[in-house]
């Protein structure tokens, strides 16, 4: 049985491709990391923390003030929520506004929580 060069090249390419895919798969993380704040439980916990901070303060909070109060809250885990920023706070507030359409601002959330 005689193989020409192109057949050998295809065979070696397929073999090396399979080995490369296996190496990539071997280095991908298969389990959840300790500081993964993208899980559903972490999102719900962070939402509860945001609502708690809004409820414990006045209705006249601005977005910046709310962000600073959340960061300085004793329940806020800096290591777990290391990705938390103002954009993430906006995402949490917007998802709350979608879930509760009658709430249009932080003051509305405060009134609902009272």
N, C-alpha and C positions, 0 to 999 in steps of 0.2 A: 504494500500500500504506500503510495507516494503522496506526500503533502507538499504543496507549493508554499511560497513565502506568505502570501496573503491569508491562507488558512491558518498557518501558525501564528500570524499576528493577531487574528481574530480570537483564536483560542487563548493566547496569552493575555490579550486584553480582557476577555471575560474572566479569566482566573484572577487577574490583578484587580479587576473591578469588584469582584466578590470579596476579596481580601480587604480592600479599602472600605467597603460598606461595613464589614464586620468590625474593623478597627474603629470606625466612627460610632457604631452602635455601642461598642464596649466602653467608650468614654462619655457617652451621654448619661446624665443623671437619671436614675430609674426610680428614685424615691423622693419624697417631698423634703425640701430643705427646711431647717429650723426657722429661718427668718423669712419664709415665703408668705408674703402678705397679700397674695393674689387669690387665695382660696376663698370660697364662699363664706366660711366661718369667720375669717379675718375681716372680710368686707362688712359682715353683719356686726361684728364687734366694734369696728371703727365707726359704723353708722350709729350704733348705740352710744358711743362715746361723744360723737358730735351732737347728738340730740340731748345728751346729759349736760354738756357744756352750754348749749343754747338754753335749756330749761333753767339752769342754775344762774344764768346771767340775765341782763335786761333784754328787752326786745329791740333795742336800738344798736345792736352789734353790727359793725361793718364786717365785710369779708376778711379784711386784714386783722381786725381785732379778734374775730372768731378763730382765725388761724393761730394767732399767738396764744390765745387762751387754751386751745387744744394742745399745742406743743408744750405749754407749761402745766398742763393738768397732771395730777398725781397718778391718774389711771393710764396715762399715755406711755406706752413702752417704746422708747426711742430705738432700741435695737431691733425690735420686731417690725416696726413701721418706719424703717429707715428711708423708704421711698416716699413718705408722705410729704406733699407740698401743696401749694395753693391750687394747682390744677387738679390734684386728687380730691381736694375739698370741693371744688366746683363739680366734679363728677358725682360725688356723694350727694351734694345738694340737688343737682339736676335729677338724679335718680329718685330722690325723695319727692321732688316736684312732679315727676311723671307718675309716681305711685299715688300721690295725693294731689290731684289737680287743683283743689281749692287753695292750696298753699302756693303762693307766688313769691314769697320773700322770707328772709330769716325772721322778720317780725310775725309773719303768718304762722311759721313753724312754732314760734314761742307761744303764740296765742292758742294753738292747737294742743300744745303740751301742758298748758296750765291746768 
